[in-house]
Amino acid sequence: MMSALPHVEAGALPDMIPPSLTALLVIDAQVDFASPDGALAGFGADLSGIPPALARIDTLIAAARAAGAPVAFARVMTTPASDSPALQRLSARRGDGPDALAVCREGEPGSAYFGVTPRPGDIEVSKRLYNAFHDTDLEAQLRQRGVETLLVAGFATHCCVDATVRDAFHRGFDVFVISDATAAYAADTHWATLAALRESCALIVDSESALGAWAP
């Protein structure tokens, strides 16, 4: 399925994602979304695509730092009071269980970063739901650093990655999604989302090409 989805040619990528204008945005690398001990695993989600994507994210972070590109981290931090009425109604009408919304609660282990470690000087934002731009200062922090282009990795492709990528495009950023450094809880969902994003608002790259573009 990956081979059927057009990716940007490796040779063309360096001119598109110069480190001086590009940030690596890592979305929701957190215990509840990515760890076998997290909430999604407890709900029965298939996490088989997460570990290889996380390993690539770690390598990409190191490459971004070496190249001088900003690294940004977005993560979900919720409380019962922050669960919107619309979210609560949606969950109830779907017939979700009573603990379905208890994900990435502030102060609980599930909200902690998993597999990544921000450093001083990195961008960090906390969000209540899916979109990393909604009700955060992510855009302001990126603009302050002269960022025009986003290279996006993280979880889950069909939810928080999708919502963030679409909003980034609406805000005027050029957006590239790293196909093998993102993941969903089903492969067909992952690839269908990437295909939809490519049709409307983003280009798709693989981690090897991104690393090559930022190589010394």
ZARO-975156 format. One line per 3 residues: number of its first residue (from 1); for each residue x, y, z of N, C-alpha, C. Coordinates in pm, whole numbers, plus 50000, padded with zeros to 5 digits. Layout:
<pts>
NUM> X Y Z X Y Z X Y Z | ...
</pts>
This chain:
<pts>
1> 50083 49879 50000 50000 50000 50000 50086 50126 50000 | 50201 50120 50073 50290 50235 50075 50340 50270 49937 | 50375 50166 49857 50432 50192 49725 50330 50255 49632
4> 50200 50237 49661 50096 50293 49575 50069 50441 49606 | 50118 50489 49719 50097 50628 49758 50218 50710 49717 | 50201 50809 49630 50317 50887 49585 50385 50960 49700
7> 50516 50945 49706 50599 51017 49801 50687 51117 49724 | 50727 51223 49790 50818 51319 49729 50950 51249 49698 | 51003 51273 49580 51132 51215 49543 51242 51269 49635
10> 51329 51179 49678 51434 51217 49774 51520 51332 49723 | 51549 51332 49595 51635 51435 49539 51572 51573 49538 | 51439 51578 49538 51370 51707 49536 51348 51764 49675
13> 51362 51681 49777 51322 51721 49912 51410 51827 49977 | 51543 51824 49962 51624 51925 50033 51581 52069 50006 | 51542 52101 49885 51499 52238 49855 51363 52271 49916
16> 51287 52169 49952 51153 52191 50005 51152 52205 50157 | 51249 52143 50226 51246 52145 50373 51380 52194 50429 | 51425 52313 50389 51551 52363 50444 51540 52378 50596
19> 51641 52336 50672 51632 52342 50818 51606 52481 50873 | 51651 52584 50802 51632 52720 50851 51486 52764 50849 | 51404 52695 50770 51264 52734 50754 51166 52625 50798
22> 51219 52512 50844 51136 52394 50867 51146 52349 51013 | 51034 52308 51069 51031 52249 51203 50982 52106 51193 | 51040 52020 51277 50988 51885 51296 50884 51893 51406
25> 50761 51856 51375 50652 51859 51471 50614 51717 51510 | 50633 51684 51637 50603 51551 51689 50474 51558 51769 | 50377 51480 51727 50243 51487 51785 50214 51365 51872
28> 50181 51390 51996 50122 51292 52088 50203 51164 52105 | 50335 51178 52119 50418 51064 52158 50406 51052 52310 | 50300 50988 52354 50263 50983 52495 50228 50840 52537
31> 50236 50817 52667 50211 50684 52721 50075 50630 52679 | 49970 50709 52694 49837 50657 52666 49816 50621 52520 | 49889 50684 52429 49873 50656 52287 49974 50555 52233
34> 50089 50542 52297 50199 50469 52235 50257 50355 52318 | 50226 50351 52445 50287 50250 52532 50195 50128 52549 | 50251 50010 52562 50169 49893 52592 50100 49903 52726
37> 50144 49996 52810 50080 50016 52940 49980 50131 52939 | 49958 50191 52822 49871 50308 52813 49725 50275 52791 | 49645 50381 52786 49500 50366 52777 49456 50298 52649
40> 49516 50338 52533 49472 50279 52407 49499 50129 52402 | 49613 50089 52454 49642 49945 52463 49539 49877 52551 | 49502 49943 52660 49401 49887 52749 49265 49875 52684
43> 49237 49963 52587 49111 49955 52514 49115 49850 52403 | 49231 49786 52385 49243 49681 52284 49297 49728 52151 | 49350 49849 52142 49404 49899 52016 49528 49820 51975
46> 49546 49806 51845 49663 49740 51789 49777 49840 51781 | 49878 49823 51865 49991 49916 51870 50111 49868 51788 | 50093 49771 51703 50207 49712 51634 50281 49812 51545
49> 50211 49914 51496 50277 50013 51411 50350 50121 51487 | 50331 50127 51618 50387 50236 51698 50538 50225 51719 | 50593 50111 51764 50736 50107 51794 50827 50144 51678
52> 50806 50093 51556 50894 50134 51446 50882 50283 51414 | 50762 50337 51425 50746 50481 51401 50817 50562 51508 | 50808 50519 51633 50876 50589 51742 51027 50587 51724
55> 51079 50474 51681 51224 50465 51658 51268 50564 51551 | 51189 50578 51447 51222 50674 51341 51208 50818 51392 | 51109 50842 51474 51092 50976 51530 51216 51015 51611
58> 51266 50924 51690 51386 50952 51769 51504 50988 51680 | 51520 50916 51571 51628 50945 51477 51606 51080 51408 | 51482 51109 51373 51451 51237 51309 51476 51355 51402
61> 51443 51339 51530 51468 51446 51627 51617 51476 51633 | 51699 51372 51640 51843 51392 51644 51893 51462 51518 | 51838 51424 51403 51880 51486 51277 51837 51632 51270
64> 51717 51662 51318 51669 51800 51318 51760 51887 51404 | 51792 51838 51521 51879 51916 51611 52017 51937 51550 | 52069 51832 51488 52201 51844 51426 52200 51944 51311
67> 52087 51951 51241 52076 52041 51126 52036 52183 51166 | 51998 52202 51292 51956 52334 51337 51810 52366 51313 | 51730 52263 51282 51587 52284 51263 51515 52279 51397
70> 51418 52366 51420 51343 52360 51545 51267 52228 51558 | 51254 52182 51683 51175 52063 51713 51059 52105 51802 | 50939 52067 51764 50819 52104 51839 50746 51977 51883
73> 50695 51982 52004 50620 51870 52060 50482 51918 52101 | 50380 51845 52057 50243 51871 52100 50193 51747 52172 | 50125 51770 52284 50068 51655 52355 49933 51691 52415
76> 49852 51589 52434 49720 51605 52492 49731 51605 52644 | 49664 51702 52707 49655 51709 52852 49510 51740 52886 | 49439 51645 52943 49296 51662 52967 49262 51657 53116
79> 49144 51707 53146 49082 51691 53277 48935 51659 53252 | 48865 51604 53350 48722 51583 53329 48650 51712 53291 | 48693 51825 53349 48628 51952 53318 48657 52000 53177
82> 48770 51955 53119 48804 51999 52983 48737 51915 52875 | 48673 51806 52912 48600 51725 52814 48476 51802 52771 | 48475 51845 52647 48365 51931 52602 48232 51855 52601
85> 48121 51927 52615 47991 51860 52604 47975 51785 52473 | 48027 51842 52363 48015 51773 52234 48091 51641 52236 | 48212 51642 52295 48289 51518 52305 48217 51416 52393
88> 48160 51462 52501 48089 51371 52590 47967 51311 52521 | 47894 51395 52447 47777 51343 52376 47818 51244 52269 | 47923 51277 52194 47970 51186 52089 48006 51051 52148
91> 48079 51052 52258 48121 50928 52321 48001 50847 52369 | 47906 50917 52430 47787 50848 52480 47704 50790 52367 | 47688 50866 52259 47605 50820 52148 47669 50705 52072
94> 47802 50698 52078 47871 50583 52018 47862 50460 52105 | 47825 50478 52228 47819 50366 52320 47953 50330 52381 | 48044 50430 52389 48174 50405 52450 48158 50372 52598
97> 48260 50307 52651 48259 50272 52792 48276 50393 52881 | 48257 50376 53011 48263 50489 53104 48400 50553 53116 | 48505 50480 53081 48641 50534 53094 48698 50580 52959
100> 48616 50586 52857 48666 50615 52723 48734 50750 52712 | 48691 50847 52789 48748 50981 52780 48862 51004 52878 | 48890 50907 52962 48996 50922 53062 49132 50891 53001
103> 49171 50974 52906 49296 50955 52832 49383 51080 52850 | 49511 51057 52879 49607 51167 52896 49559 51269 53000 | 49515 51220 53113 49472 51309 53220 49593 51379 53283
106> 49578 51507 53308 49686 51583 53370 49725 51520 53504 | 49856 51511 53526 49905 51460 53652 49907 51309 53662 | 49862 51239 53559 49862 51093 53560 49966 51041 53462
109> 50015 50918 53483 50124 50866 53400 50092 50863 53251 | 49966 50847 53216 49931 50835 53075 49959 50957 52992 | 49970 51074 53054 49994 51196 52979 50141 51222 52953
112> 50230 51144 53014 50374 51167 53001 50422 51136 52859 | 50529 51202 52819 50593 51169 52692 50638 51022 52693 | 50636 50963 52576 50680 50824 52563 50771 50812 52442
115> 50895 50772 52465 50988 50750 52355 51055 50876 52305 | 51020 50991 52359 51082 51118 52319 51108 51201 52444 | 51206 51290 52436 51240 51376 52549 51271 51516 52498
118> 51180 51608 52517 51210 51747 52478 51329 51802 52555 | 51397 51897 52492 51510 51964 52554 51478 52113 52570 | 51549 52181 52660 51531 52325 52670 51552 52391 52533
121> 51463 52480 52499 51468 52546 52369 51375 52486 52266 | 51331 52362 52288 51231 52304 52200 51096 52371 52224 | 51010 52364 52126 50874 52412 52141 50789 52302 52203
124> 50709 52338 52303 50615 52243 52362 50479 52311 52378 | 50374 52242 52337 50239 52291 52361 50153 52177 52412 | 50056 52214 52496 49958 52118 52545 49823 52154 52486
127> 49748 52053 52448 49618 52074 52385 49514 51989 52456 | 49391 52026 52441 49282 51954 52506 49223 51844 52419 | 49239 51858 52286 49177 51759 52198 49273 51726 52085
130> 49233 51737 51961 49310 51680 51851 49409 51778 51788 | 49363 51896 51757 49438 51991 51676 49541 52065 51761 | 49669 52054 51724 49776 52115 51804 49777 52267 51794
133> 49704 52325 51701 49697 52471 51689 49581 52531 51768 | 49479 52452 51794 49359 52506 51857 49385 52542 52002 | 49364 52671 52034 49377 52721 52171 49517 52698 52229
136> 49620 52704 52142 49759 52699 52185 49836 52812 52115 | 49960 52832 52156 50043 52933 52089 50143 52869 51993 | 50110 52752 51941 50201 52682 51852 50237 52767 51731
139> 50138 52826 51665 50169 52906 51547 50262 53023 51582 | 50235 53091 51692 50318 53205 51731 50463 53162 51756 | 50481 53048 51824 50616 53000 51851 50688 52961 51723
142> 50618 52900 51630 50679 52865 51503 50716 52989 51423 | 50626 53086 51417 50654 53208 51341 50771 53284 51401 | 50782 53285 51532 50894 53353 51597 51028 53295 51554
145> 51028 53169 51517 51151 53103 51474 51167 53104 51322 | 51079 53173 51254 51088 53184 51109 51043 53060 51034 | 50965 52975 51099 50923 52849 51037 50812 52874 50935
148> 50831 52817 50817 50731 52823 50711 50681 52684 50671 | 50756 52583 50710 50730 52446 50665 50730 52352 50785 | 50640 52255 50784 50633 52157 50891 50655 52017 50837
151> 50738 51944 50908 50760 51802 50882 50696 51731 51000 | 50589 51656 50975 50502 51608 51083 50520 51458 51106 | 50533 51422 51234 50541 51283 51277 50451 51266 51399
154> 50419 51141 51433 50346 51117 51557 50219 51037 51538 | 50128 51056 51633 50013 50967 51647 49885 51045 51680 | 49771 50993 51648 49752 50889 51549 49722 50956 51416
157> 49761 50890 51309 49752 50949 51176 49612 51001 51146 | 49512 50921 51180 49375 50954 51140 49307 51054 51231 | 49371 51089 51343 49305 51175 51441 49385 51303 51461
160> 49480 51303 51554 49549 51427 51588 49645 51473 51479 | 49708 51380 51409 49793 51419 51296 49707 51483 51187 | 49599 51418 51153 49509 51469 51049 49457 51608 51084
163> 49405 51625 51205 49348 51754 51245 49452 51865 51243 | 49572 51833 51289 49679 51934 51295 49729 51970 51157 | 49748 51872 51072 49798 51897 50937 49702 51986 50859
166> 49575 51958 50868 49476 52037 50794 49476 52183 50842 | 49483 52203 50973 49483 52339 51025 49613 52410 50989 | 49725 52337 50994 49853 52399 50955 49846 52452 50813
169> 49788 52376 50723 49774 52419 50584 49687 52543 50574 | 49576 52545 50649 49489 52661 50648 49560 52785 50701 | 49659 52766 50787 49733 52878 50843 49851 52920 50755
172> 49868 52855 50642 49968 52897 50547 50101 52826 50555 | 50110 52720 50633 50233 52640 50637 50236 52539 50523 | 50355 52515 50468 50375 52401 50380 50393 52278 50468
175> 50320 52171 50440 50317 52057 50531 50359 51929 50460 | 50448 51856 50527 50495 51726 50482 50471 51627 50595 | 50406 51515 50564 50381 51411 50665 50474 51295 50638
178> 50539 51248 50743 50636 51138 50729 50562 51006 50744 | 50549 50934 50634 50459 50818 50632 50501 50707 50727 | 50631 50687 50746 50675 50578 50833 50717 50627 50972
181> 50690 50754 51002 50710 50807 51137 50578 50857 51194 | 50469 50813 51133 50334 50831 51185 50270 50693 51187 | 50165 50679 51265 50097 50548 51270 49957 50566 51324
184> 49871 50474 51283 49737 50462 51339 49727 50323 51401 | 49608 50286 51444 49591 50157 51510 49539 50050 51414 | 49542 50086 51285 49514 49990 51178 49584 50043 51054
187> 49652 49957 50982 49732 50001 50867 49645 50064 50759 | 49527 50009 50735 49445 50066 50628 49397 50207 50664 | 49370 50231 50791 49331 50364 50836 49445 50462 50818
190> 49565 50421 50854 49684 50503 50838 49702 50547 50693 | 49702 50451 50602 49730 50483 50462 49615 50559 50397 | 49491 50529 50436 49378 50603 50381 49383 50750 50423
193> 49425 50775 50546 49437 50913 50593 49547 50986 50518 | 49662 50922 50502 49772 50985 50427 49729 51017 50284 | 49656 50925 50223 49610 50950 50086 49516 51069 50081
196> 49427 51081 50180 49334 51194 50183 49408 51325 50207 | 49506 51324 50296 49584 51445 50321 49661 51489 50197 | 49717 51391 50126 49793 51426 50006 49703 51489 49900
199> 49579 51447 49895 49488 51502 49795 49449 51646 49825 | 49459 51687 49952 49402 51817 49987 49500 51918 50046 | 49602 51874 50121 49675 51977 50195 49820 51944 50232
202> 49873 51829 50195 50008 51794 50239 50075 51705 50135 | 50207 51698 50144 50283 51602 50067 50337 51494 50161 | 50363 51378 50105 50403 51262 50184 50550 51230 50156
205> 50625 51208 50263 50766 51173 50252 50793 51052 50340 | 50909 50989 50319 50950 50884 50413 51068 50935 50495 | 51094 50867 50604 51197 50915 50697 51336 50912 50635
208> 51364 50814 50553 51496 50806 50491 51523 50930 50404 | 51424 50973 50329 51440 51091 50245 51455 51217 50329 | 51377 51226 50438 51388 51341 50525 51527 51348 50590
211> 51575 51232 50635 51708 51229 50696 51815 51266 50593 | 51798 51221 50472 51893 51254 50368 51894 51402 50337 | 51777 51464 50342 51767 51607 50313 51838 51691 50418
214> 51846 51639 50540 51909 51712 50650 52047 51659 50685 | 52100 51570 50603 52233 51514 50631 52339 51623 50615 | 52447 51616 50692 52556 51715 50678 52612 51715 50536
</pts>
